[in-house]
Amino acid sequence: MELTEAFPKPLTDEVVRAADVVVTMGCGDSCPVYPGKRYLDWDVADPAGASLNIVRDVRDDVDRRVRGLLSELLHD
């Protein structure tokens, strides 16, 4: 999938039930919450309408966070 084709996907009950960790980026109270799940809400800048340099910074921030979470999960 090309980056230009990407868009935010809603968290459905089915997706949350299947997850060990649920990462949101500004989802707030509108996301389903299930006991026993780990929830992380990452404060990430909205790249919509931003300059290419800002979009790259956001991309790199998300990449670092994902890699950090994967490393943490693999070492648990």
DSSP file (Angstrom, degrees, kcal/mol; ACC not computed):
  #  RESIDUE AA STRUCTURE BP1 BP2  ACC     N-H-->O    O-->H-N    N-H-->O    O-->H-N    TCO  KAPPA ALPHA  PHI   PSI    X-CA   Y-CA   Z-CA
    1    1 A M              0   0    0      0, 0.0     2,-0.2     0, 0.0     5,-0.0   0.000 360.0 360.0 360.0 135.4    0.0    0.0    0.0
    2    2 A E    >   -     0   0    0      1,-0.1     3,-1.8     2,-0.0     4,-0.5  -0.519 360.0-120.2 -76.6 148.0    1.3    3.5   -0.9
    3    3 A L  G >  S+     0   0    0      1,-0.3     3,-1.3     2,-0.2    -1,-0.1   0.850 113.8  61.4 -57.6 -34.9    1.4    6.0    2.0
    4    4 A T  G 3  S+     0   0    0      1,-0.3    -1,-0.3     3,-0.0    -2,-0.0   0.691 102.0  53.0 -66.8 -16.9   -1.0    8.2    0.0
    5    5 A E  G <  S+     0   0    0     -3,-1.8    -1,-0.3     2,-0.0    -2,-0.2   0.529  88.1 105.0 -93.2  -8.2   -3.6    5.4    0.3
    6    6 A A    <   +     0   0    0     -3,-1.3    -3,-0.0    -4,-0.5    -4,-0.0  -0.418  41.6 165.8 -77.0 148.7   -3.3    5.1    4.0
    7    7 A F        -     0   0    0     -2,-0.1     2,-0.1     0, 0.0    -2,-0.0  -0.977  44.4 -80.1-155.5 156.8   -6.0    6.4    6.3
    8    8 A P        -     0   0    0      0, 0.0     0, 0.0     0, 0.0     0, 0.0  -0.355  43.2-150.0 -62.7 137.4   -7.0    6.0   10.0
    9    9 A K        -     0   0    0     -2,-0.1     2,-0.1     3,-0.0     0, 0.0  -0.895  16.8-116.5-109.0 138.7   -8.9    2.8   10.7
   10   10 A P        -     0   0    0      0, 0.0     2,-0.8     0, 0.0    21,-0.0  -0.424  27.6-115.8 -70.1 148.0  -11.5    2.6   13.5
   11   11 A L        -     0   0    0     -2,-0.1     2,-0.2     4,-0.1    11,-0.0  -0.770  36.2-161.1 -84.6 112.0  -10.8    0.2   16.3
   12   12 A T     >  -     0   0    0     -2,-0.8     4,-2.3     1,-0.1     5,-0.2  -0.491  31.0-110.3 -87.9 161.9  -13.5   -2.4   16.2
   13   13 A D  H  > S+     0   0    0      1,-0.2     4,-2.6     2,-0.2     5,-0.2   0.907 119.5  54.5 -55.1 -42.8  -14.4   -4.7   19.0
   14   14 A E  H  > S+     0   0    0      1,-0.2     4,-1.4     2,-0.2    -1,-0.2   0.902 108.9  46.7 -60.9 -44.1  -13.0   -7.7   17.0
   15   15 A V  H  > S+     0   0    0      2,-0.2     4,-0.7     1,-0.2    -1,-0.2   0.920 114.2  47.1 -65.6 -44.5   -9.6   -6.0   16.5
   16   16 A V  H >< S+     0   0    0     -4,-2.3     3,-0.9     1,-0.2    -2,-0.2   0.899 109.1  53.9 -67.0 -40.2   -9.3   -4.9   20.2
   17   17 A R  H 3< S+     0   0    0     -4,-2.6    -1,-0.2     1,-0.2    -2,-0.2   0.859 109.8  48.7 -61.1 -34.6  -10.3   -8.4   21.5
   18   18 A A  H 3< S+     0   0    0     -4,-1.4    -1,-0.2    -5,-0.2     2,-0.2   0.595  98.8  88.7 -81.5 -11.7   -7.5  -10.0   19.3
   19   19 A A    <<  -     0   0    0     -3,-0.9     3,-0.1    -4,-0.7    19,-0.0  -0.580  53.6-164.8 -93.9 149.0   -4.8   -7.6   20.5
   20   20 A D  S    S+     0   0    0      1,-0.3    18,-2.0    -2,-0.2     2,-0.4   0.781  89.7  27.7 -89.1 -38.6   -2.5   -7.7   23.5
   21   21 A V  E    S-a   38   0A   0     16,-0.2     2,-0.6     2,-0.0    -1,-0.3  -0.989  70.9-157.6-126.6 133.0   -1.5   -4.1   23.2
   22   22 A V  E     -a   39   0A   0     16,-3.2    18,-2.8    -2,-0.4     2,-0.5  -0.952   9.5-167.1-113.0 118.0   -3.8   -1.4   21.7
   23   23 A V  E     +a   40   0A   0     -2,-0.6     2,-0.3    16,-0.2    18,-0.2  -0.914   9.7 177.7-107.8 125.0   -2.0    1.7   20.5
   24   24 A T  E     -a   41   0A   0     16,-3.0    18,-2.9    -2,-0.5     2,-0.2  -0.823  24.6-149.7-119.8 163.2   -4.1    4.8   19.7
   25   25 A M  S    S-     0   0    0     -2,-0.3    18,-0.1    16,-0.2    16,-0.1  -0.641  87.4 -28.4-132.3  74.0   -3.1    8.3   18.6
   26   26 A G  S    S+     0   0    0     -2,-0.2    15,-0.1     2,-0.0    17,-0.1   0.722  89.7 138.9  91.5  23.8   -5.7   10.6   20.0
   27   27 A C    >   +     0   0    0      1,-0.2     3,-1.2     2,-0.1    14,-0.0   0.866  31.8 174.4 -69.9 -37.0   -8.6    8.1   20.1
   28   28 A G  G >   -     0   0    0      1,-0.2     3,-0.9     2,-0.1    -1,-0.2  -0.334  60.0 -20.6  67.1-145.1   -9.8    9.2   23.5
   29   29 A D  G 3  S+     0   0    0      1,-0.2    -1,-0.2    -2,-0.0     4,-0.1   0.501 120.6  80.4 -78.4  -4.8  -13.0    7.8   25.0
   30   30 A S  G <  S+     0   0    0     -3,-1.2    -1,-0.2     2,-0.1    -2,-0.1   0.531  73.8  90.9 -84.2  -3.7  -14.4    6.7   21.6
   31   31 A C  S <  S-     0   0    0     -3,-0.9     2,-0.1     1,-0.1   -19,-0.1  -0.666  85.7-104.9 -93.0 146.3  -12.3    3.5   21.5
   32   32 A P        -     0   0    0      0, 0.0     2,-0.4     0, 0.0    -1,-0.1  -0.436  34.8-155.2 -66.3 140.6  -13.5    0.1   22.9
   33   33 A V        -     0   0    0     -2,-0.1   -20,-0.0    -4,-0.1   -17,-0.0  -0.978  11.8-176.5-123.3 129.4  -11.9   -0.8   26.2
   34   34 A Y    >   -     0   0    0     -2,-0.4     3,-1.4   -18,-0.1     0, 0.0  -0.973  31.8-108.0-125.0 138.8  -11.5   -4.4   27.4
   35   35 A P  T 3  S+     0   0    0      0, 0.0     3,-0.1     0, 0.0    -2,-0.0  -0.304 102.2  30.0 -60.4 145.9  -10.1   -5.5   30.8
   36   36 A G  T 3  S+     0   0    0      1,-0.3     2,-0.3     0, 0.0     0, 0.0   0.382  92.4 115.3  87.1  -4.9   -6.7   -7.2   30.6
   37   37 A K    <   -     0   0    0     -3,-1.4     2,-0.6   -16,-0.0    -1,-0.3  -0.728  64.8-128.3 -96.3 148.1   -5.6   -5.2   27.5
   38   38 A R  E     -a   21   0A   0    -18,-2.0   -16,-3.2    -2,-0.3     2,-0.5  -0.854  25.9-160.3 -95.2 126.5   -2.6   -2.8   27.6
   39   39 A Y  E     -a   22   0A   0     -2,-0.6     2,-0.4   -18,-0.2   -16,-0.2  -0.916  12.1-178.5-112.6 131.9   -3.6    0.6   26.2
   40   40 A L  E     -a   23   0A   0    -18,-2.8   -16,-3.0    -2,-0.5     2,-0.7  -0.998   9.3-164.3-125.9 128.2   -1.1    3.2   25.0
   41   41 A D  E     -a   24   0A   0     -2,-0.4     2,-0.5   -18,-0.2   -16,-0.2  -0.916  14.5-155.7-112.7 105.6   -2.2    6.6   23.6
   42   42 A W        -     0   0    0    -18,-2.9     2,-1.3    -2,-0.7    -2,-0.0  -0.679  12.3-137.7 -85.9 126.7    0.7    8.1   21.7
   43   43 A D        +     0   0    0     -2,-0.5     2,-0.4   -18,-0.1   -18,-0.1  -0.711  39.5 168.2 -82.7  96.1    0.6   11.9   21.5
   44   44 A V        -     0   0    0     -2,-1.3    14,-0.1    18,-0.0    -2,-0.0  -0.922  37.9-110.1-117.3 136.0    1.7   12.2   17.8
   45   45 A A        -     0   0    0     -2,-0.4    -1,-0.0     1,-0.1     3,-0.0  -0.316  33.6-114.0 -61.8 144.1    1.5   15.4   15.7
   46   46 A D        -     0   0    0      1,-0.1    -1,-0.1     2,-0.1     9,-0.0  -0.723  23.5-162.4 -80.9 118.3   -1.1   15.4   13.0
   47   47 A P    >   +     0   0    0      0, 0.0     3,-2.4     0, 0.0    -1,-0.1   0.546  46.2 127.1 -80.8  -5.0    0.7   15.5    9.7
   48   48 A A  T 3  S-     0   0    0      1,-0.3     3,-0.1     7,-0.0    -2,-0.1  -0.317  87.7  -3.5 -58.4 122.6   -2.3   16.6    7.7
   49   49 A G  T 3  S+     0   0    0      1,-0.2    -1,-0.3    -2,-0.1     2,-0.1   0.489 103.4 134.1  76.5   3.2   -1.4   19.7    5.7
   50   50 A A    <   -     0   0    0     -3,-2.4    -1,-0.2     1,-0.1     0, 0.0  -0.359  62.9 -91.4 -83.1 164.1    2.1   19.9    7.2
   51   51 A S     >  -     0   0    0      1,-0.1     4,-2.5    -3,-0.1     5,-0.2  -0.254  39.8-105.6 -67.5 162.0    5.3   20.4    5.3
   52   52 A L  H  > S+     0   0    0      1,-0.2     4,-2.4     2,-0.2     5,-0.2   0.868 121.2  54.7 -58.8 -38.5    7.3   17.4    4.1
   53   53 A N  H  > S+     0   0    0      2,-0.2     4,-2.0     1,-0.2    -1,-0.2   0.898 109.3  47.0 -64.3 -40.0    9.9   17.9    6.8
   54   54 A I  H  > S+     0   0    0      2,-0.2     4,-2.5     1,-0.2    -2,-0.2   0.916 111.0  52.0 -66.8 -43.1    7.2   17.8    9.5
   55   55 A V  H  X S+     0   0    0     -4,-2.5     4,-2.7     1,-0.2    -2,-0.2   0.910 109.7  49.6 -60.2 -41.7    5.6   14.7    7.9
   56   56 A R  H  X S+     0   0    0     -4,-2.4     4,-2.7     2,-0.2    -1,-0.2   0.896 109.2  52.1 -64.1 -39.4    9.0   13.0    7.9
   57   57 A D  H  X S+     0   0    0     -4,-2.0     4,-2.2     2,-0.2    -2,-0.2   0.913 111.0  47.4 -61.8 -42.5    9.5   13.9   11.6
   58   58 A V  H  X S+     0   0    0     -4,-2.5     4,-2.6     2,-0.2     5,-0.2   0.933 111.9  50.3 -63.5 -46.4    6.1   12.4   12.4
   59   59 A R  H  X S+     0   0    0     -4,-2.7     4,-2.4     1,-0.2    -2,-0.2   0.926 112.2  47.1 -57.3 -46.2    6.9    9.3   10.4
   60   60 A D  H  X S+     0   0    0     -4,-2.7     4,-2.4     2,-0.2    -1,-0.2   0.865 110.4  52.9 -66.1 -36.5   10.2    8.9   12.2
   61   61 A D  H  X S+     0   0    0     -4,-2.2     4,-2.3     2,-0.2    -2,-0.2   0.939 111.7  45.0 -62.7 -48.1    8.6    9.5   15.6
   62   62 A V  H  X S+     0   0    0     -4,-2.6     4,-2.7     1,-0.2     5,-0.2   0.908 111.8  53.4 -63.7 -41.4    6.0    6.7   15.0
   63   63 A D  H  X S+     0   0    0     -4,-2.4     4,-2.6    -5,-0.2     5,-0.2   0.925 109.4  48.0 -59.1 -46.2    8.7    4.4   13.6
   64   64 A R  H  X S+     0   0    0     -4,-2.4     4,-2.5     1,-0.2    -1,-0.2   0.916 112.8  48.7 -60.8 -43.9   10.8    4.9   16.8
   65   65 A R  H  X S+     0   0    0     -4,-2.3     4,-2.5     2,-0.2    -2,-0.2   0.916 112.2  47.7 -64.5 -43.1    7.8    4.2   19.0
   66   66 A V  H  X S+     0   0    0     -4,-2.7     4,-2.8     2,-0.2     5,-0.2   0.931 113.3  47.7 -64.1 -45.8    6.8    1.1   17.1
   67   67 A R  H  X S+     0   0    0     -4,-2.6     4,-2.4    -5,-0.2    -2,-0.2   0.897 112.4  50.1 -63.0 -39.8   10.4   -0.3   17.2
   68   68 A G  H  X S+     0   0    0     -4,-2.5     4,-2.3    -5,-0.2    -2,-0.2   0.914 111.9  47.3 -63.8 -43.7   10.6    0.5   20.9
   69   69 A L  H  X S+     0   0    0     -4,-2.5     4,-2.8     2,-0.2     5,-0.2   0.917 111.8  50.2 -65.0 -43.8    7.3   -1.3   21.6
   70   70 A L  H  X S+     0   0    0     -4,-2.8     4,-2.4     2,-0.2    -2,-0.2   0.925 111.0  49.2 -60.5 -43.7    8.3   -4.3   19.6
   71   71 A S  H  X S+     0   0    0     -4,-2.4     4,-1.1     1,-0.2    -1,-0.2   0.923 112.5  48.2 -61.0 -44.3   11.7   -4.5   21.4
   72   72 A E  H  < S+     0   0    0     -4,-2.3     4,-0.5     1,-0.2     3,-0.4   0.917 112.5  48.1 -61.5 -44.9    9.9   -4.3   24.7
   73   73 A L  H >< S+     0   0    0     -4,-2.8     3,-0.7     1,-0.2    -1,-0.2   0.863 109.5  52.5 -66.9 -36.0    7.3   -7.0   23.8
   74   74 A L  H 3< S+     0   0    0     -4,-2.4    -1,-0.2     1,-0.2    -2,-0.2   0.736 110.9  48.2 -72.3 -21.2   10.0   -9.3   22.5
   75   75 A H  T 3<        0   0    0     -4,-1.1    -1,-0.2    -3,-0.4    -2,-0.2   0.423 360.0 360.0 -99.6   0.4   11.9   -9.0   25.8
   76   76 A D    <         0   0    0     -3,-0.7    -1,-0.2    -4,-0.5    -2,-0.1   0.467 360.0 360.0 -80.6 360.0    8.9   -9.6   28.1
